[in-house]
Amino acid sequence: MARDEEQMIGFDPLAWMDESDQDKGKTPAMEQSAEDTGKSDVPSENEADKNKVNSEETEIDIKQPTISTQEYNDVVAGEGQVKLEAEMNIQKVAELHKTLIEVLEQNDLIEIDAQAVKTIDTATLQLLVVLKQEAVKLHKNVVISASERFVESANLLGIGQMLEVA
Amino acid sequence: MSVNIIAVINQKGGVGKTTTSANLAHALALKGMKVTLIDFDPQGHLGVSFGEVKHNAGIGEVLLEKTTLESVTCKVRDNLQLIPAGSALKEIEQLTEGGAQRGDLLRKVLEVSLQDQDYVLIDCPPSSGLLAANALFATDELLIPMSGDFLSLQGLSHLMASVRKFEKVLNKKYTKWLVLSRFNTVRRLSKQVLNILLKHFPQQILATVIRENAMLAECPSFGKTILEYRPGSRSARDFRSLADDFLERKVMNGA
């Protein structure tokens, strides 16, 4: 594979941000000039109402961004996590494929815990490469925490950098 | 002037969060700003950086309502006070009860405290759990230290994914400032990292680069900031200059 010797960064992990901003039609920088040193305003009453959940009788402090437990869990622990077993082979690929599709649909950040992996075949690695590619298209992020054996296998196939485990 | 609460945050470790927090806060204090530092990392290294190692109680105990903020706040330098981590801080990360309120503990405390301060800097842990969530609930402004390597970019990507989720759910937009710390100005890789950052964070990277220097790693062992340990060093100059940038919002121009 040809590689620009001057280029020392294989890919831009932040690329999804610009694409995501373009989708919205604006960038954060457009909203925040260097001179704009003021903190964000306290949410307006309407905004507070928007955030209000199950609290119709509760007196709302408009300074308080009220969110539901579900929303909170989504935002704090909503990163999709998939744990790979010690032995990953083609027999498990179909099931893993199904899981990854679900996780990819529901999360912006997908964490693959491959730290327990002792053996992994090309079919599983191929699937993870496809996951990476699909995530880029969807402006999502996939992070793999890999065991040494996983890294060895990925590097052997020349896809360690692609999977960001090299 | 109301207090500015700023989270010094990056989920990647080793990018200079605590070094930036300690030295920037001290530089701001020396310029006459009233600054409070909150050590929000259970490791408690921020306290160590100021020679404060004897505190058992800190922000952890305050969040768990075991004590008051006033009782754990200590003056560490002129204009500069520290709220140590406290031995209970690690318990916050393990909280399983309390629903959404678990993430809102710090904001509630700060809402009624430290109102006489110009700046409150929260030195966040290198994680994306409950403590980081509490910091993101409590602030509208982020200071993100970045070193000049590829994994820093990767870490920033994760952080931005989290930040966007919070922006969506809390219906607010964070003001973000990046500071280049532990930066090797002669490495080609560092320059390429900087170019990528300038592309994605235009007008959001503070102008002064904190250059990598062994002295910055030495001074915590003496309980001193670089401004005390080697006040004439280039690192001390970097932090004084960074403090000016921070106050004036002076940023780098595009690539």
Interface residues (C-beta under 8 A of the other chain):
Chain A: E6 Q7 M8 I9 D12 P13 L14 W16 M17 D18 S20 T27 P28 A29 E31 Q32 S33 A34 E35 D36 T37 K39 S40 P43 E47 K50 N51 K63 Q64 P65 T66 I67 S68 T69 E71 Y72 D74 V75 V76 G78 E79 D108 L109 N141 V143 E164
Chain B: S2 N4 I5 G99 A100 R102 G103 D104 R107 E111 S128 G129 L130 A133 F137 D140 E141 F150 L153 Q154 L156 S157 H158 M160 A161 S162 R164 K165 F166 K168 V169 L170 N171 K172 K173 Y174 T175 K176 R188 L189 Q192 V193 I196 L197 K199 H200 F201 P202 Q203 Q204 R249 K250 V251
